[in-house]
Amino acid sequence: MVAMLLGEILTSLFGIRQEEIERALTVQKQVGGYLGQILIQQGIITETQLVRALSDQLRIPLYHEDDTAADRESVAASLSQELDLDFMVRNHFIPVGFDREKGVITFVTSDPLNNSVEEYVIRSSNYSVATLLSTEQKVKDLSKTYSGDRDSTFVSLQVEDSPERLKEMAFEAPVIKFLNTLLSRAVELRTTDIHIEPVGATYRIRFRIDGILHDIESLDEAFYLATVSRIKLLSSLDIAEKRLPQDGKFSTKIASVFLDIRVSSIPMVKGESVVLRLLYRERLTFDIMQLGIERDHAKTVIDLIARPYGILLVTGPTGSGKTTSLYSMLTRLNNTDRKIITVEDPVEYQIEGINQIQVKSDIGLTFASALRSILRHDPDVIMVGEIRDRETAEISIHSALTGHLVLSTLHTNDSPGSLFRLMEMGLEDYLLNASVIGVIAQRIIRRNCARCSEEHSLSEEVLKEYGLRELYAEHRHLLDGGMAFRKGRGCPACAGTGYKGRMSIFECFEYTDDLKESFLRTRSLETLRAQLRERHAFRTLREDGMLKVMKGFTTVEEILRVS
């Protein structure tokens, strides 16, 4: 039996109008978050109504308070020596029952799609989990039963700005435990970035998962200061400096996962905002064919990097996967016959067999100065992390013209625009024509959750608006079978979003002689785009994304979000 959608249940139980559901869904597409929470914020439903609807949808029983506080304290005493109660309570899972003979712990929660506690219990013990649903307020009331390390041990910590006291706070056991638990949960949820920031009178923590930020929890000021201080100590930053931005890094191991963590601290009006970028060593699979690239694009890229000289550009905004694509190309080229040198800021991953240089602008080691030295180091392949200015662009072009294969990135919206971006930097068009061999543009999209995705139909209006039938006819050779639309309905595995995992969409072209002639003659971006479409079977990022939709990998909404 297929589970009903939440909106359908709310309509059935409480008479919520379809147009109200549609408005909330529109907001959800724009800003993310749970549909139920958006409806509460809009005043359309109450929290009690949401819990009732979720109970019906997920088939999770409702909690009825038939336990005494003493019983819950007994449960806490039984479990405290075996499991981290503080972690459970922070994640809004309150243990209210424990049957040791059956090996079952009963939890009350207001967040049934958060599966981190269940995964933690199963991984850390032989117990199974039974879940009951209740409102957020009831869960908060129940949580008062559990003081935990964070409340009892940390109560002595006060808000003090002295560096000596901040350093002491950073070494308190509850702070160490909290940060370790935070990193553990981040790893479990496939988090790429952790944001710790002031919001109003409190401080919040958010995780970026599959490209989208999610609220995790809030902190009081004392705990926020202690946590930030600990992060600064680990990453060799100045605890006392709160007026200037600082960057650092540290490495750690969470369970069996090795992490390199880059830390950025920026002063805000109400306190410091700290962002941790998590780099997973175990997830290093730099393979062009695993990026989500279609066969025709893959052939173009592989042919381009096989050339002995020239410059290949990869374009896109920050966080669009450019570095991963460059590393995948370098990995394919990496053998004993080639000398490969990179200049990066920062070096995100270290690759055996490749010589990597970290830019250090404070001592004069810039992209440009490093490139000049590289040319005297007999390289075959050079990777420049980013072309940021005219000087770096000129040296990169010169390197390509003197017999080196150069790979680099630019910040442009699409691939044809990269040529005009270089001209805006002051480069002559004839130098671009002599050196550039091709351009790739890309974005990262979320994949449908493999556990809950199901067949999905698109209206004739949508098919027509985005030209999906024409796109299918033109690219039938890239599609194994017909159009197979799918969409995730939301489940615990994907935290109710319908998406889990990511892949890339691309547009790319080889800069051929006819394109060069047209570029020199017209210097028109629109003419270049038209010629690419007419003579080179060029497809845009959105069109490449729609191919992924037709394969059932993602949704139309996700492609529209990024393109």
N, C-alpha and C positions, 0 to 999 in steps of 0.2 A: 504494500500500500504506500503510495507517494504522500509524503508529509505535506500538509497545507501550508501555504505561505502565511507569514505573520499578519500581513494586511488583511487577508481573507478571514482569518480567525477573529481579528478585531472587529471586522465588519459583521461577522456572524454573531459574536457574543454581545457587542456593545453598540452596534449600529453605526460605526464610524463610516463616514461617506467616502466613496472611492476617490473623489477629487481631493480630499484631505490627505489620503494615502499617497496620491500621485505627487502632490506638492512636497510632502516629506521626502519621497524618493528622489525628487529633483535636488533637494538640499543635500541629501546623502551623496549623490553623484558628484556634487560640487565640492563638498568639504569632508566627505567620509563620515565614519562613525556608525553607530547602530541605529536602525530605523526606529526602534522603540524609544530610545532616548531622545531622538529628534522630535517624535510625536509628543513626548512629555514636555520638552522645552517649548513647543508651540502651544501647549495647553489643550491639546486635543484629547489626550488620555491621561489617566493617573498612573502612578507607579503600581498600585494594586491591580489595576486593569492589565498593565503590561505583564506582571508576574503571572496572572491567571492565564493570559494568552500564551505566554512562553511555556507554561506547564502543559497546556494542551498540545502545542506544537512539538515540543521536545519529549513529551511523555515523561516528564519529571514530576513527582508528587509535590504538592505544596506542604510547607512546614506549618505545623500547628503546635503552639507552645504548650507541650504537656510535660516538659522537663523542668526541674528546678535548677536554680543556680548551683546548688550543691552537687547535683548530678554532673553538671558541666565541669565543675571544678574537679570532680573525680575523674572525668575523661581526660582533662588536662594533666592531672597527676600521672595517669597511666601512660600517656603518650609522650610526655615531655622528655623522657630519657631516651626515646627512640627516634623521634622525628622533630623537625624544626617547626614548632608551633608558631613562632613569630612570622616565618615565611608564609604559612597557611593563612594566618589572620590578615597579613598585609595584602594577600591576594583575594580577600573577601570570601574565604572558605573557613567557616567556623565549625570545629568538631563538636557535635552534641551527643554522639553515641559511639560506643566502642564495644563490639562483641569479639572478645579475644578468641573464643572457641571457634567461631565461624571465620575469624580473620577479617572482619568488616568494620570500617570506620564510616560513620554517618556524618555528613557535612551539611550545613545550611549555607546557601550562597545566593547572591543576587546577580551573579555573573556566570551563568551556566556554560557559556562558550569558552571560558578560560580553562583550558585543560592542563595548565602547568602544574597545579597541585596534584591532580590525579596521576600525572606522569611521575612527579616527584615521589609520591607515596609508593607507587608500584616499583619504581627503580630502587628506592631506599629500604623497602621492607617486603614482607610476604603478604601484606594486607591488600584487600580490595576496597573500593570506594563506592558508597551509596550516597546519592545527592538528593537534597530537598531544596525547594525554591522558596524564597521569601523576598521582601522588599529590601532596598538598600538601607533604609533606616533601621529595620529590625536586625539586619546583619551588623550594623554599627553598634546597636545596643548589646547584642550578644558578644561582640568582640571585647567589651569592657570586662568580661570575665577573665580574659587572658591578658595579664600584664606583659609577659614576655621580657626578654632582655632589653628590648628597645625602651620600654617604659621604666622598668625597675632599676636597671643599672645606669641608664643614661640620664635619670632624673637629676643627678647632681651636676650635669654639664650645663653651664649657663652661656648666654650670648656674650662673648667677649671678643674684642678685636685684637688683643695683644698677640703678636706672633708666638710667644712662648705658650700661651694658653691654647691657641689654635693647634699648635704642634702636639700638645698633650692630648687634646680632644681627638686628633687624628689617630692616635695610638690606643684609644679606648677600645676594648673588646667588642662592644655593640656596633661601633662604627666599622671595624674590620669585618665583622660578620655580615653587616648590612651590605657593604660594597661587594663582598664575595657572593652573597645571595643575589644581588642585583645583576652581576655579571653572569651568574649561572642561569638565571631566567632569560637574560638576553640571548645567551647561546641557544637555549632550548627553543626560543621563538624565532631564531634565524635573524636576529637584529643586526643591522649594519651600523646604526648610530644611536647613541644614548644622549638625550638632551636633558640637562639639569638647569633650570632657569627660574627666576623670580616671576611670579604672576600675582599681582595685587598684594595682599597681605601674606600670602603663602608662597611656597616653592613647589614646583611640579617636576616630575620625571616623565619623559616621553621616549618611546622606542620607535625608530623607523624600521618598519618591517615591510619587505617587498615594495619599498619606495614610498610608503605612506606612514605618517606619524600617528601614534596611538598613545593616549594618556595611560600611564601605568599607576602612579600614585602621587600623593602630595607629601611634603615634609614641613615640619616646623622650622623656625629659623635656626635653632641650636643644632638640629640634626643636619640641616642643609650646610651650615658653616663647617661642621665637623667632616661631612662627606667630601665637600669641595677641598678642604685642607688635606685630607688623605689622598685624594686624586693628585693634588699638586705635589705632595711629597713623593708619591710613586713615580711621577713623570719629571722630577727634578726641576720643578717650577718654584718661584719665590712665593711663599705663603703670604708674606706681608704685602706684596704688590697687588693692589686692586684697582689701580688707575689706568694701567696699560694692558693691551692684549699680550698674551703669552702662549707659546706653543711648546709642546713637549711630547714625550712618548714613553711607554713602558711595555713590558711583555709579561705575560702570566699564563698559567695553565688552569683551565676550568674542566674538571673531570679529566677526560683524555684529549681535550681540545686545546691546542696551543694558540694563543692570541697575541698579535702585535696591536697595541692600542695607541692611536694618535690622539692627543689631547689639545683642545683649543679653548682658551679662556678669554672672554671679552667682557669688559666692564659695561654694565647697563645702569640705568638711573636707579633701580632698586636693588642692585646687587650684581654679582658676576653670573654670566651665562657660560656654562661649561658643556662642551660637546665632545664625546668620545667616539672616534671612528674605530670600529672593530674589524680587524683584518684576520681572517681565518687561514692559518697555514695549511690545515688539512683540506681546505676546499680549493686548492690550487689545481685546476684542470684547464690549462690554457690551450684549448683546442678550437681552431676556427669552426669546425663542423659542429661543435656543441654550443655555439652562441645563439642558435636559432636562425642562422643564415640560410637562405634558399639556395638551391643548387646552382642557378645561373650566377647569382652574386658571388658564391664561393669560388666558382671557376674564375671569375674576373679578378678577385682578390689574389688568388693563388698565382695566376699568371702575372699580375703586377709585381708581386714581391719576388718573383723569380728573375726579374730584370736586374742587370748588374749595376745600373745607376738610375738616378731620377728621384723625385720626391713624391711620396704618397701621403696625402693629408687625410686625417680622420677628424670629422667635425661633430659638434653637438654641445649642449650645455653641460655644466658640472653635474656629475652623477649619471651620465648617460651611457657609461660603459666603455668610454674611449680607451682608457688604460688597459682594461681587460682585452680589448681587441688588439691593441698594439703588442701586448705580451703574448697573445696567441700567435701573431705573425712572427714575432722574434723566436718563439719556441719552435716554430716550423723551420725557421732558417738556422737554428742553433746547431752547428756541427763543427767538427775540428777543422774544416776547410775555410771557415769564416772567422774574422775578428769582428765582434759585435760590441759596441760601446753605447751606453745610454747616458743622457743627462736628464735628471728628474728632480722634481720638487713637489712632494718628497718621493723617495724610493718606497713604493708601497709594498712590493714583494721582491725578494731576492731570488734570482734565477741562476742556477749553477751553469757555469760556462759562459756567462755574459758579464762584461765589465760595466758596472753601474756606478755613476757619479751622482752624489747628492749635492744639489745647489746650496750654497751658503753665502747669501748676499751680504751678510754683515761683515764678511772678511774679503769681499770682492769676487767670490766664486759665483758668477752669474751664468745664465744660459750661454750668453755670448762669449764670455771669457773661457768657459769650459769647452765650447765648440772650437775655438781657435787652437786650444791645446790638443784636442782630439785629432785634428787634421794632421798633426805631427806624430800621431801614434799609430799610423798605418792601419786604419779601420777599413773593413769592407761594408759594414752596415752601421748606421748611426740612428739612434732614436732620440728625438728631442721632445721632452715631456710636453712642452707647449710653446708655440710661437707667440710671444707676448708683445714684441716691439719690432721696429724696423731693423735694428741691428741684428737681432737673432734671426729674423727672416732673411736678411741679406746673406748671412753666413751659411744658413741652411741651404739657400739656393746655390751659393758658390760651391758648397760641398757636393751637391747633386751634380753640378756641372763639371766637377773635377773627378768623376768616376766613382762616386759613392752612392749607395742606396740609402735614402734618408726617409725615415718615418716620423711624422709629427702630428700635432693636433692644433685645431683652431676652434674658436667659439663663433660659429655661425648657425643660422637656423636650418639651412639645407646645404646640399653638396655644391650646386652651381654657385651659390653665393660666396664660397671660399675664395674663388679667384678675384672677385671684386673686393673682398676684405683685404687681400694682400696688396691690391692696387691702392687701397685707401691708406695703407701703411707707407706708401711711397715707392713701391717696387715698379719697375718698368714692365709693360706687358710682354715685350719680347723675351725678357728673362723668365717670366712665368711660362711662356710657351716652350722655351728651351729646356725647362727643368721639371715641370709638373707632369707626372705620368697618369695620375688618377686621383679621385676624391671619393671618400666614403662619409656618409652621414648616418647617425644612428640615435635611437632612443631605447630605453628599457621599459618593458611592459610587464604587467602581472599576468601570470598564467592562471587558468581555471584550476580550482582545487581538484586534484585527481580523485579524492575520496567522495566528494558530493556533487561533482558536475553531472549534469543530465542533459538529454537532448532538449533543444530549444528552437523554437521557430521564430523567424523574423517576418514582420509584416511586409506586404507588397510595397508599402510606402517607403520603408527603410531600405529594402532591396533596390528600389528605384533611385532614392535620394543619393545613395553612395555608389551607385553603378556596379553593384555586386554581380549581376548577371553578365554584364559586359566584361568585367574583370575576370570572371570565371572562364568565359569563352576565350579570352586572350591568353590566360595562363593555365589552361587546362593541363598542360604538360608538367606543371609543378604540383598538381593536386592529385593525390592517389585516390581516385574515386570522385564522387560528387561533393557537393557542399554539405558539411556536417556541423551544423551550429550547436554549440553547447554552452551551458552557463551553470556556475556553482550556485546552489541554493543556500549555502551557509551551513557549517557544521563545526563541532569543537576543534577539528583538525586545522581549520582555517580561521578560527575565532569569529565565525559567522560572516566573514567578508565574501566568501565564494571564490577567493583567490588564494593560491599558495604557490610560491616559487616565481621566478622571473625568467624572461628571455628577451632577446633584442629584436628590433625591426631595423631595416637598413634601406638606404638608397645609395647606389654607387655607379660610377661610370669611369671608363678609360678615356683619358684626354687624348683623343685621336687627332689626326692632321686636319680633318674637315672641321672639327670643333675649334681647333686653334685658328684656322683661317677665318672662321666666322667671328670668333672673339676679337681678333685683330681688326677686322673690317667694321664691325658694328659696335663693339664694346657695350652690348645690350644684354642685360641679364634675362629679359623675357625672350629675346631671340635665341639665346643659348638654351634655355629651358625648352622652347618649342622644337629646336633642332634635335635635342636629346630624345624627346618623345617621338618625333617623326622618323628618325633614322637609327636610333640606338635602343629601342625597346625599353626606354627608361621608365621606371615607376617610382612614384614618390614614397615617402615614409608612410603616409596614410594608406596608400594602395598596398604596400608591402604588409602593413598591419592587417588590412582587410583579408589578405591571403591567410594570415594566421587565424582570423575569425572563421573563415570558411573551412579551415582544418580542425576547428573545435578547440584551439589552444587558448583562446581568449574571447573577449566580447567586444561588440561595437563600442560600447560606452568606454571601455578601457583605451581603445585606439584613439577615440576622440579626446580623451583626457590628455594624452601626450603629444598629439599631432594636430 
